[in-house]
Amino acid sequence: MTEAILFNVDDDQAVRLPKEFRMPGDRVQIRRSGDSVILEPVAEKPQLSAEKVRAWLAEIHALAGGEVIERDQPQPQERDWSKFD
């Protein structure tokens, strides 16, 4: 078991984590479990750039054999919407 130092910053309490407990990123999720306080790193959300989307679409296009298969679609059905007026 390793100990850490608690200190106050304005109205907040902080803990200085030893080197072996460092986490990636700059945010953590915090929760209680009984008397324990558990810190978990917040997973970084991947950034989806236009370039990544184009590359992803190109990959899908290549997997589909480079062509889009057309299929017959039924004609839209006529509906009576008068009872909803």
Helices and strands as residue ranges (DSSP letters): E 5-9, E 12-16, G 19-21, E 28-33, E 36-41, H 50-63, G 82-84
